[in-house]
């Protein structure tokens, strides 16, 4: 007689449905992954939809884990394919505005600009490819029975740890480009409460873990699902509780601040015949406004001081002193011979002040080795600058220490944390001077504002932003937008800002150890997950029935 089949586990899952088999189809899965990546991109710059990024990522993780292959190598190959296709949809869907800078303002032919954009997005997609290959290889293969709970939780830890490490690498290698990092989409939901403790990469980890726990609901038994729901609730409740903790406190007098938005067309900004109207616009504002601090956009004056009428800056300085005001002026400066810096000039203060941009934009502000041929295809002025240091002193206004940063420097929280190394230099207020005119009236403006909000959340320090086209805004110490000018308008945003003093745990750790605390957290989760996810030695015992 044939042996009786082994009794089925009462917690076993149902056989995979026709839809489940369809989603796991090797030809369809990459296209679904590209679609999910494109949807993920739409959650950035739209804080009201930021929480959807977790659900979208959970759907992709479910697709990643729906692998019927039993060998690790096959699962890793499929995971790499799904990771790359997700990244391709994610980055092309969220960074398409780079095409405008190359084709419209950079002078490249449209086919070449489009090809360069796709190549860049393909490079960025390498990082989720690595994370997905690792997560798929270490997860149990798909089967009818539920995953054992410890193996399932181990797989979630591997996914979150690997994802975070890949995002850190993307933000570090070749000077880094962490735009569209998952943590930034969380500024409007409870997970942002972790930012002052573990920074953006820690929020990134929490969001990836939440997505993995959601995806596990279809892989575990009912008992395991209840554990997952409890862990999810704890994760979000922990963030809510941390949102109530104040690590910094108000300090000094409240400053009256005027933030200038000139809306100077990028196509006109560097033309000699357009220089006079630009100088007159900002000169009139700087000479007439009554405020404690006036802030212009990046390179509001787009020429070197020695190329200006000698009376221009003298007149501005004289007017500021008459009004008992100070100003931060975006202007290129020189350092030594044949060295140029993208800088901020402090006017009206008690001592001369300048800040030189420390983190430069590849291709826009410096040419990476071996790519001079590429830059020659574009027509962009001011394309090669010298770097400043990461721990430059602040600009002091009525005792309030204002730390300038320029354009996308505020993508790098650990580098901004270097300002907190010396207690005497620790800032009370961030001032970002930006020009996003290179990218048109696109989603790049709210995306960058979202990034600036994360910096205020990490340090619990208010931020002021003066931009050429937007978003000119005030961000309070809780990361909320308190005031904002409409993009692509000419105007002045008058706000009152209260500086803050103190150190968040993230500011303290990052000022000493950079991103390494978050990297170690991700590594620990990865190793713990690997230990939990691997099958027990000896495998499953098979019992034969008696004849």
Buried (B, 14 or more C-beta within 10 A) or exposed (E): EEEEEEEEEEEEBEEBEEEBEEBBEEEEBBEBBBBBBBBBBBBBBBBEBBBBBBBBBBBBBBBBBBBBBEEBEBBBBBBBBBBBBBBBBBBBBBBBBBBBBBBBBBEBEEEBBBEBBBEBBBBBBBBBBBBBBBBBBBBBBBEEEBBBBEBBBBBBBBBBBBBBBBBBBBBBEEEBBBBBBBBBBBBBBBBBBBBBBBBBBBBBBBBBBBBBBBBBBBBBBEEBBEBBEEBBEEBBEBBEEBBEEBBBEBBBEBBBBBBBBBBBBBEEBBEEEBBEEBBEBBBEBBBEBEBBBBBBBBBBBBBEBEEBEEEBBEBBBEBBEEBEBBBBBBBBBBBEEEEBBBBBBBBBBEEEBBBBBBBBBBBBBBBEEEEEEBBEBBEBEBBEBBBBEBBBBBBBBEEBBBBBBBBBBBBBBBBBBBBBBEEEBBBBBBBBBBBBBBBBBBBBBBBBBBBBBBBBBBBBBBBBBBBBBBBBBBBBBBBBBBBBBEBBEEEBBBBEBBBBBBBBBBBBBBBEBBBBBBBEBBBEBBEBBBEBBEEEEEEEEEEEEEE
